[in-house]
């Protein structure tokens, strides 16, 4: 269990932070950028939830928990040393990716196929979900960048890739099942 009885520690005052294994790195380290952007994604989900109800809100709540799992995974380098750790490091599981895929399929069954690209907008929930989508895409790019130089759990990258798709489809659901999507009109303002 986590106990946070003091919020500031002054240990980051020199521009460094600790990873999950205790290693000190610069706050602009690619690993910190990746899990920091996952945290930013989680904050955007919190905003979206202000407008969500029912099934979509329950799903967003699960995603928020998954994003904490993902942050814990990304903040812990040296996957090859997991077996030696004092406690098992939390790693994102393929089942979490599969759940997103199942939910995407479930939501997509109710939608007409797209015949145009759509613009972020429509309902407040849809607009917020598009923000979630774009921030999660940035998190994915940073995780991919990190994975090119250091070991990263492949399920973490897959999760971020599916997550942005999930947000896209959910944004269409929030726009009256796609009926109120804001369509892109190429060259409309020339």
KATA-V274195 format. One line per field, one symbol per residue. ss: DSSP state (h for helix, s for strand, l for the rest). phi: phi as a letter, one per 20 degrees, with the letter a starting at -180 (. if undefined). Layout:
BEGIN
ss: ???
phi: ???
END
This chain:
BEGIN
ss: lllllllllllllllssslllllssslllhhhhhhhhhhhhhhhhhhhhllllhhhhhhhhhhhhhhhhhhhhhllllhhhhhhlllllllllhhhhhhhhhhhhhhhlllllllllssllllhhhhhhhhhhhhhhhhhhhhhhhhllllllhhhhhhhhhhhhhhhhhhhhhlllllllsslllllll
phi: .ecddcedcmfdfendbdefenfecffdggffffffffffgffffgffffddclgffffffffgfgffgfffffedfmgfdgfeffcfffcfdgfffffgfffffffffedfgfdbfdefqnfffffffffggfffffgfffffggffcbfcggffffgffffffgffffffgfellnfdgeefdgmfdf
END
